[in-house]
Amino acid sequence: MARRLQEVLKRIPLGLRHAVYSVSFLTVVLAVLPWLGYRMDLHFPCLHVELGWWRLPGGVLFLACMASYLRCSYVLTHRGMGAYVEFDPPKELVTSGPYRHVRNPVAASLLWASFGEVIALSSTGALLIWCCGAGLAHLQVTRLEEPLLEKRFGRQYMRYRESVPRWIPRIVKRRRAR
């Protein structure tokens, strides 16, 4: 069944596959879940915290991180020669561009974008959902994605993993041992 799905997906142009995955996933993460969180605020007004003018920086953070998400997705899709979902994975390990700073800039950009959205909405319910989502994203990366990448790319990925942090870029480059 999974092999058949992969054969069918290979017939669809990569750009179209990427667009379908992105739109579907982003609709859930950036529309449905924040809407549910905002609905929680309406049902439990005592939990709501109004952020006032801080909403504007939240919107700026959202837009900046969405631009980063789009760039990282483009790099992964085109240099990795595949979409970024496990049933249609990239064929090549991407370690350049934003991937030389953090191992998962797509997820990091999306997490920060959704956090900006939480601030822009000034929604306590959306913040609670974001906290759960951030924890689930970390588990997905550490328990599913990284072991599969190690299996798929072997030593190349292991060297990459040792030299590039998972979520937060290093401010200072490490010196190489002589």
N, C-alpha and C positions, 0 to 999 in steps of 0.2 A: 504493500500500500504506500509506504513512504517513498520507495524507489519510483513508483508510478507517478506520485506527486512531483518528485524532482524532475522526471522526464517531461511532464507537462509544463512545469515552470520554465525549463530551459528553452522551450519554444516561444516564450513571451520575452520581448526585448527587456534587457536589464533595466533601462530607465523607467519603463512602465512598471516592472515588478517593484522597483524601489519606491516609486510614487505611490503605489497601492499600499505597500507596507507602511510607509510614512504617514499617509493620510489616515489610514485606519488606526494606527497606534496613537498618533497625535490627537485624533478626535477623542479617544478615550482619556488620554492623560491630560490634555490641555482644555478639554471642554466638559466631558461627562463628569469626571471626578471633581474638578473645582465646583461645578454646578451643584453636585451632591453636598459638598462641603458648605457651600453658601446656603443651601436649603437647611442644613443643620443650624446655621446661625439664626435663621428665621424661626425655627422651632424652639431654640434655646437661646433667646436674646440675652440672658444673663451671662453667657459665655463670650459674647461678642466684644472685641476690643477694637475701637475705631482708631486707625492710624493717622488720620488727617492728611497732612501734606506729605507724609512718608509714602503715600500711595504712588506718587510720581516717580521717585527713584525705583520703586518696585516695577513699574511699567518699563522704565529704561533698562533695568536689569533683565527683564523678560525679553525685550526686543534684542538686546545685545547677545544674550545667550541663545536665542533662536537663530540669529545670524551665524553664530558659532556652530550650532547644531547642524545647520544646513551645509556649512563648509566642511565640517568633519564627516558628515554623511556622504557628501560628494566625493571626498578624498577616499574614503573607505570603499565606496561602491566602484569607483573608477580604477583605483590602483589595486584594490583587492580582487577585482573582477568578479564581484558577486554582491548580492544584497547582504544585509547584516542581521539576518535571522537564521536560527539554527537549521531550519529545513531548507534553506537556500544560502549557505554560508559563502563568504569570500574564498577564492581559490588561492590567493597570495596573502602572506602576512604583511601588513602595512605598518612600517615603523618610521615613516617620514611625515613631514607636515606637522599637524597638531599631535600626531601619534608619537613624536619624539619627546614630548613633554609629559604626557600622561597616557596610560595604556587604554583608557576607555573614555576618550573625549566626547563621544556621542552621548553616552549615558550621563557624564558629568555636566555637559551643556544642558541636557534636558532636565536634569535635577535642579540646576541653578535657574533655568528658565521657569520651571514650575514654581520654584520658591519666589521668584520675582512676581509671578502671577498671584501667589498667596498674599504677598504684601500689597500688590495693586488692588486686590479685592478686599483687603482688610478683613479676611475671613478666618476665624478661629477654627471652624469646621474644616476648611480647606487645609489649614496648617496641620491639623490632626491627620488628615488623609495623606498629606505630604510626608509627614514623619513615618507613617507606615510604609509608604511607597519608597522612601529612601532606604529604609531597612530591607525591604524586599529586593530593591535594585542591587544592594550590596550582596545579599545572599545569592541572587541570580548570577552575578558576576563571579563571586568566589566559589560557589558550589557547582555551577553549571558551565558558564562560559570559559573560564580559565582552564579547567581540566580538559575541556574539549579542544581548546586551542593548543594545549600542550600535546595532546594526542595527535592532533592534525599536523602541527608544525615541528614537534619534537624539540631538539636542542636549540634551534633558531629561536623559538618562542621562550625557552628557558633563559637564554642569554638576554633577550629583550626584557623579560620580566624582572631579571636581576638589576638591570640598569635603568629602568623607567618606572616611576611610581604609579600606583593604581589610580588615585583620584586627585591628589594635590601635587602640582609641579614643584620640583626643587627650585629654590631661589638661587642656590649656589651649586655649580657643577662639582661633582666629586672628582678629586684627583685620582689618577690611575696609580696603582702601586708600581714601583720601579723594580 
